[in-house]
Amino acid sequence: MVSRIDLEFRDYLDSRIAAVTDAEHCVRLNYETYFFGNLWTRERFLSDPVLYCGLLTDPVTRQRFRPNERSPRARHEDVTYYFETKAGRDEFKAGPESFRLPGWSM
């Protein structure tokens, strides 16, 4: 038997607003997903994602770290990835599909 669990997500930057869980109101960084209740808060987040994102998982080392404005980064299939090191970024860029999580589309 399958039971349905109703989940409600709140806007990542403004918890007073219910998030909209569609692609237009979503941002992905590394393996994390952020949902927003309106396009204004989504754009505010995108104006400086390092300021707002908190800890991310480095796709190469799988270590949690807090990126900063100097963190190496790369884009792959419309997702920005931050890395702990330039060597990790270069390894990712050489074969990004090898760093995909099982069941996770990039």
A tleap script that builds the chain and sets N, CA, C and O, in Angstrom:
source leaprc.protein.ff14SB
mol = sequence {
  NMET VAL SER ARG ILE ASP LEU GLU PHE ARG
  ASP TYR LEU ASP SER ARG ILE ALA ALA VAL
  THR ASP ALA GLU HIE CYS VAL ARG LEU ASN
  TYR GLU THR TYR PHE PHE GLY ASN LEU TRP
  THR ARG GLU ARG PHE LEU SER ASP PRO VAL
  LEU TYR CYS GLY LEU LEU THR ASP PRO VAL
  THR ARG GLN ARG PHE ARG PRO ASN GLU ARG
  SER PRO ARG ALA ARG HIE GLU ASP VAL THR
  TYR TYR PHE GLU THR LYS ALA GLY ARG ASP
  GLU PHE LYS ALA GLY PRO GLU SER PHE ARG
  LEU PRO GLY TRP SER CMET
}
set mol.1.N position { 0.842 -1.167 0.000 }
set mol.1.CA position { 0.000 0.000 0.000 }
set mol.1.C position { 0.894 1.239 0.000 }
set mol.1.O position { 1.892 1.289 0.720 }
set mol.2.N position { 0.542 2.223 -0.795 }
set mol.2.CA position { 1.282 3.473 -0.871 }
set mol.2.C position { 0.488 4.543 -0.144 }
set mol.2.O position { -0.702 4.732 -0.398 }
set mol.3.N position { 1.149 5.232 0.751 }
set mol.3.CA position { 0.477 6.339 1.421 }
set mol.3.C position { 1.133 7.638 0.973 }
set mol.3.O position { 2.327 7.680 0.674 }
set mol.4.N position { 0.356 8.661 0.935 }
set mol.4.CA position { 0.860 9.946 0.498 }
set mol.4.C position { 1.251 10.772 1.709 }
set mol.4.O position { 0.515 10.851 2.692 }
set mol.5.N position { 2.409 11.377 1.620 }
set mol.5.CA position { 2.876 12.269 2.674 }
set mol.5.C position { 2.863 13.673 2.089 }
set mol.5.O position { 3.549 13.958 1.108 }
set mol.6.N position { 2.087 14.527 2.694 }
set mol.6.CA position { 2.042 15.908 2.247 }
set mol.6.C position { 3.177 16.682 2.907 }
set mol.6.O position { 3.255 16.776 4.132 }
set mol.7.N position { 4.039 17.225 2.085 }
set mol.7.CA position { 5.144 18.032 2.581 }
set mol.7.C position { 4.959 19.458 2.110 }
set mol.7.O position { 4.522 19.705 0.987 }
set mol.8.N position { 5.292 20.380 2.971 }
set mol.8.CA position { 5.252 21.774 2.587 }
set mol.8.C position { 6.655 22.340 2.754 }
set mol.8.O position { 7.263 22.210 3.816 }
set mol.9.N position { 7.160 22.965 1.707 }
set mol.9.CA position { 8.463 23.597 1.757 }
set mol.9.C position { 8.274 25.101 1.891 }
set mol.9.O position { 7.338 25.675 1.335 }
set mol.10.N position { 9.165 25.721 2.628 }
set mol.10.CA position { 9.141 27.167 2.805 }
set mol.10.C position { 10.212 27.787 1.915 }
set mol.10.O position { 11.213 27.144 1.600 }
set mol.11.N position { 10.003 29.018 1.516 }
set mol.11.CA position { 10.975 29.764 0.732 }
set mol.11.C position { 12.303 29.768 1.479 }
set mol.11.O position { 12.334 30.026 2.683 }
set mol.12.N position { 13.401 29.485 0.779 }
set mol.12.CA position { 14.699 29.364 1.434 }
set mol.12.C position { 15.128 30.653 2.126 }
set mol.12.O position { 15.761 30.593 3.180 }
set mol.13.N position { 14.801 31.821 1.562 }
set mol.13.CA position { 15.217 33.081 2.155 }
set mol.13.C position { 14.156 33.747 3.021 }
set mol.13.O position { 14.477 34.587 3.861 }
set mol.14.N position { 12.903 33.379 2.825 }
set mol.14.CA position { 11.819 33.997 3.583 }
set mol.14.C position { 10.841 32.912 4.023 }
set mol.14.O position { 9.951 32.525 3.265 }
set mol.15.N position { 11.008 32.431 5.235 }
set mol.15.CA position { 10.212 31.295 5.717 }
set mol.15.C position { 8.734 31.623 5.890 }
set mol.15.O position { 7.933 30.725 6.154 }
set mol.16.N position { 8.360 32.882 5.747 }
set mol.16.CA position { 6.940 33.243 5.826 }
set mol.16.C position { 6.192 32.858 4.552 }
set mol.16.O position { 4.962 32.823 4.536 }
set mol.17.N position { 6.939 32.567 3.481 }
set mol.17.CA position { 6.348 32.293 2.172 }
set mol.17.C position { 6.455 30.799 1.868 }
set mol.17.O position { 7.515 30.200 2.047 }
set mol.18.N position { 5.368 30.207 1.412 }
set mol.18.CA position { 5.415 28.811 0.959 }
set mol.18.C position { 6.201 28.747 -0.343 }
set mol.18.O position { 6.016 29.584 -1.226 }
set mol.19.N position { 7.069 27.763 -0.461 }
set mol.19.CA position { 7.854 27.592 -1.682 }
set mol.19.C position { 7.008 26.960 -2.779 }
set mol.19.O position { 6.075 26.202 -2.515 }
set mol.20.N position { 7.356 27.289 -3.997 }
set mol.20.CA position { 6.749 26.667 -5.168 }
set mol.20.C position { 7.754 25.638 -5.661 }
set mol.20.O position { 8.912 25.971 -5.912 }
set mol.21.N position { 7.326 24.406 -5.800 }
set mol.21.CA position { 8.265 23.325 -6.122 }
set mol.21.C position { 8.235 22.984 -7.614 }
set mol.21.O position { 8.009 21.836 -7.999 }
set mol.22.N position { 8.465 23.999 -8.437 }
set mol.22.CA position { 8.622 23.759 -9.869 }
set mol.22.C position { 10.002 24.253 -10.295 }
set mol.22.O position { 10.709 24.887 -9.513 }
set mol.23.N position { 10.374 23.964 -11.517 }
set mol.23.CA position { 11.715 24.295 -11.999 }
set mol.23.C position { 11.980 25.796 -11.996 }
set mol.23.O position { 13.116 26.221 -11.785 }
set mol.24.N position { 10.961 26.591 -12.225 }
set mol.24.CA position { 11.140 28.041 -12.297 }
set mol.24.C position { 11.498 28.650 -10.938 }
set mol.24.O position { 12.161 29.686 -10.883 }
set mol.25.N position { 11.071 28.027 -9.857 }
set mol.25.CA position { 11.293 28.548 -8.504 }
set mol.25.C position { 12.386 27.775 -7.754 }
set mol.25.O position { 12.471 27.850 -6.529 }
set mol.26.N position { 13.198 27.052 -8.473 }
set mol.26.CA position { 14.198 26.163 -7.888 }
set mol.26.C position { 15.597 26.570 -8.362 }
set mol.26.O position { 15.774 27.027 -9.492 }
set mol.27.N position { 16.572 26.399 -7.493 }
set mol.27.CA position { 17.980 26.595 -7.844 }
set mol.27.C position { 18.739 25.386 -7.335 }
set mol.27.O position { 18.531 24.939 -6.206 }
set mol.28.N position { 19.617 24.861 -8.172 }
set mol.28.CA position { 20.494 23.765 -7.746 }
set mol.28.C position { 21.934 24.249 -7.727 }
set mol.28.O position { 22.405 24.869 -8.681 }
set mol.29.N position { 22.624 23.964 -6.639 }
set mol.29.CA position { 24.061 24.175 -6.501 }
set mol.29.C position { 24.635 22.863 -6.018 }
set mol.29.O position { 24.159 22.293 -5.036 }
set mol.30.N position { 25.651 22.384 -6.700 }
set mol.30.CA position { 26.230 21.093 -6.358 }
set mol.30.C position { 25.105 20.069 -6.268 }
set mol.30.O position { 24.339 19.931 -7.222 }
set mol.31.N position { 24.979 19.351 -5.164 }
set mol.31.CA position { 23.918 18.352 -5.029 }
set mol.31.C position { 22.728 18.887 -4.239 }
set mol.31.O position { 21.780 18.148 -3.973 }
set mol.32.N position { 22.769 20.162 -3.861 }
set mol.32.CA position { 21.708 20.743 -3.059 }
set mol.32.C position { 20.668 21.429 -3.945 }
set mol.32.O position { 20.975 21.914 -5.034 }
set mol.33.N position { 19.440 21.455 -3.451 }
set mol.33.CA position { 18.328 22.092 -4.153 }
set mol.33.C position { 17.678 23.092 -3.216 }
set mol.33.O position { 17.415 22.789 -2.052 }
set mol.34.N position { 17.422 24.282 -3.727 }
set mol.34.CA position { 16.810 25.370 -2.960 }
set mol.34.C position { 15.503 25.748 -3.648 }
set mol.34.O position { 15.458 25.894 -4.869 }
set mol.35.N position { 14.439 25.907 -2.859 }
set mol.35.CA position { 13.131 26.280 -3.393 }
set mol.35.C position { 12.741 27.664 -2.886 }
set mol.35.O position { 13.085 28.057 -1.772 }
set mol.36.N position { 12.018 28.388 -3.729 }
set mol.36.CA position { 11.621 29.754 -3.421 }
set mol.36.C position { 10.137 29.937 -3.697 }
set mol.36.O position { 9.556 29.259 -4.545 }
set mol.37.N position { 9.542 30.859 -2.972 }
set mol.37.CA position { 8.113 31.115 -3.112 }
set mol.37.C position { 7.775 32.113 -4.195 }
set mol.37.O position { 6.636 32.183 -4.657 }
set mol.38.N position { 8.778 32.893 -4.604 }
set mol.38.CA position { 8.553 33.838 -5.695 }
set mol.38.C position { 9.877 34.062 -6.424 }
set mol.38.O position { 10.943 33.685 -5.937 }
set mol.39.N position { 9.788 34.667 -7.572 }
set mol.39.CA position { 10.986 34.859 -8.387 }
set mol.39.C position { 11.908 35.924 -7.803 }
set mol.39.O position { 13.108 35.917 -8.077 }
set mol.40.N position { 11.363 36.841 -7.001 }
set mol.40.CA position { 12.195 37.872 -6.398 }
set mol.40.C position { 13.196 37.251 -5.425 }
set mol.40.O position { 14.379 37.587 -5.470 }
set mol.41.N position { 12.745 36.345 -4.539 }
set mol.41.CA position { 13.680 35.735 -3.582 }
set mol.41.C position { 14.647 34.801 -4.304 }
set mol.41.O position { 15.803 34.678 -3.899 }
set mol.42.N position { 14.190 34.149 -5.358 }
set mol.42.CA position { 15.094 33.307 -6.151 }
set mol.42.C position { 16.211 34.154 -6.765 }
set mol.42.O position { 17.379 33.771 -6.703 }
set mol.43.N position { 15.866 35.292 -7.351 }
set mol.43.CA position { 16.865 36.170 -7.959 }
set mol.43.C position { 17.784 36.784 -6.907 }
set mol.43.O position { 18.972 36.980 -7.164 }
set mol.44.N position { 17.254 37.085 -5.739 }
set mol.44.CA position { 18.087 37.587 -4.639 }
set mol.44.C position { 19.136 36.542 -4.259 }
set mol.44.O position { 20.307 36.874 -4.073 }
set mol.45.N position { 18.721 35.289 -4.145 }
set mol.45.CA position { 19.647 34.192 -3.861 }
set mol.45.C position { 20.708 34.096 -4.958 }
set mol.45.O position { 21.898 33.977 -4.665 }
set mol.46.N position { 20.280 34.147 -6.216 }
set mol.46.CA position { 21.207 34.013 -7.343 }
set mol.46.C position { 22.164 35.196 -7.472 }
set mol.46.O position { 23.223 35.068 -8.085 }
set mol.47.N position { 21.800 36.351 -6.898 }
set mol.47.CA position { 22.693 37.504 -6.973 }
set mol.47.C position { 23.991 37.265 -6.207 }
set mol.47.O position { 25.015 37.867 -6.530 }
set mol.48.N position { 23.964 36.398 -5.199 }
set mol.48.CA position { 25.159 36.061 -4.419 }
set mol.48.C position { 24.942 34.716 -3.722 }
set mol.48.O position { 24.797 34.673 -2.500 }
set mol.49.N position { 24.918 33.616 -4.487 }
set mol.49.CA position { 24.609 32.316 -3.872 }
set mol.49.C position { 25.565 31.914 -2.758 }
set mol.49.O position { 25.154 31.233 -1.818 }
set mol.50.N position { 26.824 32.317 -2.838 }
set mol.50.CA position { 27.787 31.963 -1.800 }
set mol.50.C position { 27.389 32.585 -0.461 }
set mol.50.O position { 27.613 31.985 0.591 }
set mol.51.N position { 26.812 33.762 -0.493 }
set mol.51.CA position { 26.361 34.420 0.730 }
set mol.51.C position { 25.255 33.631 1.409 }
set mol.51.O position { 25.197 33.575 2.638 }
set mol.52.N position { 24.372 33.019 0.618 }
set mol.52.CA position { 23.165 32.404 1.159 }
set mol.52.C position { 23.187 30.870 1.276 }
set mol.52.O position { 22.424 30.313 2.064 }
set mol.53.N position { 24.025 30.192 0.526 }
set mol.53.CA position { 23.863 28.743 0.373 }
set mol.53.C position { 24.252 27.911 1.583 }
set mol.53.O position { 23.694 26.829 1.768 }
set mol.54.N position { 25.169 28.356 2.405 }
set mol.54.CA position { 25.626 27.518 3.517 }
set mol.54.C position { 26.576 26.439 3.026 }
set mol.54.O position { 27.323 26.651 2.071 }
set mol.55.N position { 26.550 25.284 3.674 }
set mol.55.CA position { 27.450 24.188 3.307 }
set mol.55.C position { 26.997 23.526 2.015 }
set mol.55.O position { 25.801 23.363 1.772 }
set mol.56.N position { 27.973 23.147 1.186 }
set mol.56.CA position { 27.730 22.385 -0.039 }
set mol.56.C position { 28.583 21.129 0.005 }
set mol.56.O position { 29.539 21.042 0.775 }
set mol.57.N position { 28.237 20.167 -0.817 }
set mol.57.CA position { 29.030 18.948 -0.953 }
set mol.57.C position { 29.887 19.059 -2.198 }
set mol.57.O position { 29.365 19.198 -3.304 }
set mol.58.N position { 31.199 19.000 -2.028 }
set mol.58.CA position { 32.103 19.019 -3.176 }
set mol.58.C position { 31.845 17.753 -3.982 }
set mol.58.O position { 31.924 16.658 -3.424 }
set mol.59.N position { 31.538 17.862 -5.281 }
set mol.59.CA position { 31.194 16.665 -6.058 }
set mol.59.C position { 32.359 15.695 -6.256 }
set mol.59.O position { 32.133 14.521 -6.549 }
set mol.60.N position { 33.584 16.157 -6.104 }
set mol.60.CA position { 34.743 15.285 -6.296 }
set mol.60.C position { 35.118 14.581 -4.996 }
set mol.60.O position { 35.261 13.359 -4.970 }
set mol.61.N position { 35.275 15.339 -3.927 }
set mol.61.CA position { 35.710 14.753 -2.661 }
set mol.61.C position { 34.550 14.271 -1.804 }
set mol.61.O position { 34.747 13.479 -0.883 }
set mol.62.N position { 33.332 14.747 -2.102 }
set mol.62.CA position { 32.114 14.462 -1.328 }
set mol.62.C position { 32.200 14.997 0.103 }
set mol.62.O position { 31.462 14.557 0.984 }
set mol.63.N position { 33.105 15.947 0.323 }
set mol.63.CA position { 33.235 16.592 1.622 }
set mol.63.C position { 32.339 17.817 1.664 }
set mol.63.O position { 32.172 18.514 0.663 }
set mol.64.N position { 31.761 18.072 2.843 }
set mol.64.CA position { 30.960 19.282 3.029 }
set mol.64.C position { 31.911 20.447 3.288 }
set mol.64.O position { 32.879 20.310 4.036 }
set mol.65.N position { 31.632 21.591 2.669 }
set mol.65.CA position { 32.461 22.768 2.868 }
set mol.65.C position { 31.610 24.006 2.626 }
set mol.65.O position { 30.546 23.934 2.011 }
set mol.66.N position { 32.089 25.130 3.114 }
set mol.66.CA position { 31.403 26.402 2.906 }
set mol.66.C position { 32.162 27.164 1.816 }
set mol.66.O position { 33.289 27.605 2.041 }
set mol.67.N position { 31.553 27.322 0.640 }
set mol.67.CA position { 32.254 28.042 -0.429 }
set mol.67.C position { 32.356 29.535 -0.109 }
set mol.67.O position { 31.594 30.075 0.693 }
set mol.68.N position { 33.314 30.174 -0.756 }
set mol.68.CA position { 33.427 31.626 -0.652 }
set mol.68.C position { 33.611 32.189 -2.055 }
set mol.68.O position { 33.612 31.439 -3.032 }
set mol.69.N position { 33.765 33.495 -2.159 }
set mol.69.CA position { 33.829 34.116 -3.483 }
set mol.69.C position { 35.045 33.677 -4.297 }
set mol.69.O position { 35.054 33.847 -5.516 }
set mol.70.N position { 36.059 33.123 -3.659 }
set mol.70.CA position { 37.244 32.633 -4.373 }
set mol.70.C position { 37.183 31.134 -4.688 }
set mol.70.O position { 38.096 30.600 -5.317 }
set mol.71.N position { 36.137 30.465 -4.265 }
set mol.71.CA position { 36.037 29.013 -4.495 }
set mol.71.C position { 35.986 28.719 -5.989 }
set mol.71.O position { 35.263 29.383 -6.731 }
set mol.72.N position { 36.754 27.726 -6.429 }
set mol.72.CA position { 36.665 27.328 -7.833 }
set mol.72.C position { 35.252 26.856 -8.152 }
set mol.72.O position { 34.577 26.277 -7.301 }
set mol.73.N position { 34.811 27.105 -9.372 }
set mol.73.CA position { 33.455 26.702 -9.763 }
set mol.73.C position { 33.437 26.296 -11.219 }
set mol.73.O position { 34.335 26.625 -11.993 }
set mol.74.N position { 32.392 25.574 -11.569 }
set mol.74.CA position { 32.170 25.141 -12.953 }
set mol.74.C position { 30.678 25.001 -13.167 }
set mol.74.O position { 29.924 24.770 -12.221 }
set mol.75.N position { 30.253 25.141 -14.415 }
set mol.75.CA position { 28.840 24.923 -14.759 }
set mol.75.C position { 28.747 23.669 -15.607 }
set mol.75.O position { 29.573 23.419 -16.484 }
set mol.76.N position { 27.724 22.895 -15.320 }
set mol.76.CA position { 27.445 21.697 -16.119 }
set mol.76.C position { 25.936 21.529 -16.164 }
set mol.76.O position { 25.286 21.467 -15.121 }
set mol.77.N position { 25.379 21.455 -17.360 }
set mol.77.CA position { 23.944 21.291 -17.561 }
set mol.77.C position { 23.133 22.249 -16.685 }
set mol.77.O position { 22.224 21.832 -15.967 }
set mol.78.N position { 23.471 23.521 -16.755 }
set mol.78.CA position { 22.758 24.604 -16.061 }
set mol.78.C position { 22.821 24.546 -14.542 }
set mol.78.O position { 22.004 25.177 -13.872 }
set mol.79.N position { 23.763 23.811 -13.988 }
set mol.79.CA position { 23.962 23.772 -12.536 }
set mol.79.C position { 25.367 24.289 -12.250 }
set mol.79.O position { 26.332 23.875 -12.893 }
set mol.80.N position { 25.475 25.194 -11.282 }
set mol.80.CA position { 26.785 25.670 -10.849 }
set mol.80.C position { 27.298 24.746 -9.756 }
set mol.80.O position { 26.577 24.413 -8.815 }
set mol.81.N position { 28.549 24.340 -9.894 }
set mol.81.CA position { 29.208 23.488 -8.906 }
set mol.81.C position { 30.387 24.261 -8.318 }
set mol.81.O position { 31.180 24.853 -9.050 }
set mol.82.N position { 30.491 24.246 -6.995 }
set mol.82.CA position { 31.614 24.849 -6.283 }
set mol.82.C position { 32.507 23.732 -5.763 }
set mol.82.O position { 32.037 22.637 -5.457 }
set mol.83.N position { 33.813 24.025 -5.666 }
set mol.83.CA position { 34.800 23.018 -5.280 }
set mol.83.C position { 35.721 23.559 -4.206 }
set mol.83.O position { 35.927 24.766 -4.087 }
set mol.84.N position { 36.268 22.646 -3.433 }
set mol.84.CA position { 37.240 23.030 -2.413 }
set mol.84.C position { 38.565 23.444 -3.038 }
set mol.84.O position { 39.252 24.326 -2.522 }
set mol.85.N position { 38.927 22.798 -4.164 }
set mol.85.CA position { 40.225 23.070 -4.788 }
set mol.85.C position { 40.090 23.197 -6.303 }
set mol.85.O position { 39.123 22.722 -6.898 }
set mol.86.N position { 41.081 23.848 -6.911 }
set mol.86.CA position { 41.126 23.946 -8.369 }
set mol.86.C position { 41.350 22.572 -8.993 }
set mol.86.O position { 40.822 22.280 -10.066 }
set mol.87.N position { 42.130 21.733 -8.324 }
set mol.87.CA position { 42.367 20.379 -8.836 }
set mol.87.C position { 41.061 19.598 -8.908 }
set mol.87.O position { 40.827 18.870 -9.873 }
set mol.88.N position { 40.211 19.742 -7.896 }
set mol.88.CA position { 38.905 19.086 -7.908 }
set mol.88.C position { 38.039 19.597 -9.048 }
set mol.88.O position { 37.379 18.815 -9.732 }
set mol.89.N position { 38.043 20.912 -9.253 }
set mol.89.CA position { 37.278 21.482 -10.364 }
set mol.89.C position { 37.772 20.931 -11.696 }
set mol.89.O position { 36.968 20.570 -12.556 }
set mol.90.N position { 39.084 20.865 -11.869 }
set mol.90.CA position { 39.642 20.372 -13.126 }
set mol.90.C position { 39.294 18.901 -13.351 }
set mol.90.O position { 39.006 18.495 -14.477 }
set mol.91.N position { 39.320 18.114 -12.295 }
set mol.91.CA position { 38.938 16.701 -12.395 }
set mol.91.C position { 37.465 16.575 -12.787 }
set mol.91.O position { 37.112 15.744 -13.624 }
set mol.92.N position { 36.618 17.387 -12.190 }
set mol.92.CA position { 35.196 17.388 -12.521 }
set mol.92.C position { 34.980 17.767 -13.985 }
set mol.92.O position { 34.220 17.106 -14.693 }
set mol.93.N position { 35.641 18.821 -14.435 }
set mol.93.CA position { 35.457 19.294 -15.802 }
set mol.93.C position { 35.911 18.261 -16.833 }
set mol.93.O position { 35.402 18.232 -17.953 }
set mol.94.N position { 36.868 17.414 -16.453 }
set mol.94.CA position { 37.363 16.381 -17.369 }
set mol.94.C position { 36.349 15.255 -17.563 }
set mol.94.O position { 36.412 14.545 -18.566 }
set mol.95.N position { 35.426 15.077 -16.634 }
set mol.95.CA position { 34.432 14.001 -16.757 }
set mol.95.C position { 33.291 14.184 -15.781 }
set mol.95.O position { 33.156 13.387 -14.852 }
set mol.96.N position { 32.456 15.210 -15.954 }
set mol.96.CA position { 31.424 15.511 -14.951 }
set mol.96.C position { 30.425 14.384 -14.699 }
set mol.96.O position { 29.928 14.247 -13.581 }
set mol.97.N position { 30.127 13.590 -15.696 }
set mol.97.CA position { 29.142 12.511 -15.504 }
set mol.97.C position { 29.621 11.453 -14.515 }
set mol.97.O position { 28.805 10.752 -13.916 }
set mol.98.N position { 30.918 11.333 -14.342 }
set mol.98.CA position { 31.434 10.331 -13.397 }
set mol.98.C position { 31.187 10.741 -11.939 }
set mol.98.O position { 31.382 9.934 -11.030 }
set mol.99.N position { 30.763 11.982 -11.713 }
set mol.99.CA position { 30.511 12.459 -10.358 }
set mol.99.C position { 29.020 12.552 -10.049 }
set mol.99.O position { 28.624 13.136 -9.040 }
set mol.100.N position { 28.214 11.987 -10.902 }
set mol.100.CA position { 26.768 11.986 -10.681 }
set mol.100.C position { 26.427 11.010 -9.552 }
set mol.100.O position { 26.969 9.907 -9.488 }
set mol.101.N position { 25.543 11.421 -8.687 }
set mol.101.CA position { 25.072 10.529 -7.628 }
set mol.101.C position { 24.127 9.494 -8.241 }
set mol.101.O position { 23.452 9.800 -9.224 }
set mol.102.N position { 24.060 8.289 -7.694 }
set mol.102.CA position { 23.123 7.294 -8.220 }
set mol.102.C position { 21.690 7.826 -8.198 }
set mol.102.O position { 21.217 8.317 -7.173 }
set mol.103.N position { 21.012 7.724 -9.330 }
set mol.103.CA position { 19.641 8.185 -9.416 }
set mol.103.C position { 19.476 9.687 -9.552 }
set mol.103.O position { 18.353 10.188 -9.513 }
set mol.104.N position { 20.557 10.404 -9.708 }
set mol.104.CA position { 20.532 11.870 -9.751 }
set mol.104.C position { 20.870 12.342 -11.153 }
set mol.104.O position { 21.933 12.019 -11.682 }
set mol.105.N position { 19.980 13.094 -11.748 }
set mol.105.CA position { 20.282 13.612 -13.084 }
set mol.105.C position { 21.028 14.925 -12.935 }
set mol.105.O position { 20.732 15.723 -12.045 }
set mol.106.N position { 21.977 15.137 -13.795 }
set mol.106.CA position { 22.750 16.367 -13.776 }
set mol.106.C position { 22.228 17.219 -14.876 }
set mol.106.O position { 22.715 18.331 -15.081 }
savepdb mol mol.pdb
quit
